[in-house]
Amino acid sequence: MTITPIHIPDEWDDNDILLFEEFCTFIRTRPRTVRCWRVEGRGPCWWRFNGNGRLYTTVAEPAGSCGRAADPRHSCLPMSSCIRC
């Protein structure tokens, strides 16, 4: 099994929005797993449009966990403990 690191494209702006489903696809993780992370207080910060509705985060949130740095040892596991919804 080969593990391929996830890289955030340079053309993505930190203020771009990632919907919950897009985030799950991007990190190649099942939505159920990401929901568990959210409940456990792990993963990126999440917000809701107008306080309700679909969850979203900004590109900067997972980038803080995944890192845009050139350090190849940098892990891409969401670790921040912020949940806002």
Sequence and secondary structure as in RCSB ss.txt:
>XXXX:A:sequence
MTITPIHIPDEWDDNDILLFEEFCTFIRTRPRTVRCWRVEGRGPCWWRFNGNGRLYTTVAEPAGSCGRAADPRHS
CLPMSSCIRC
>XXXX:A:secstr
         TTS TT EEEHHHHHHHTT  HHHHHHHHHHT SS  EEGGGSSSEEEETHHHHHHH SSS TT  
          
